[in-house]
Amino acid sequence: MAAAAELFARRAYDGVSVDDLVTRLGVHRNSLYGVFGSKRGLYLAALRHHVEHGVRPHLDEAARPGHVPGWDLLFVAAVDRAPEDSEVAALVSAVFEELDRATGDPRATEALLGRWLRRRPMTTKEI
């Protein structure tokens, strides 16, 4: 799941083909469809896994000055998929609300997104 999350985080949803996923994950196309149903199904599973294991356990760390957590998939999802996919939008919004509560700062999300954007390279390398 981490490999799929990394691929989607680096290249965004539309920048990843099913062939890219099959190659990167080392699975057969039929297996991918059999388990996840579609590319979107795998994307949602990767995003949920990222949120549950990489984001939620570390919400309180986001309040540290200058700290930029490795939440690339969450932030890319907020910009790339949430405007088009209500399921992604609901998950991203819920996590951002949790972040604001965990830090005690209703502006924590905006500050963290700003730090992340400044740190993120303008172009990304192919994985």
Beta strands, then each sheet from edge to edge (+ up, - down):
end
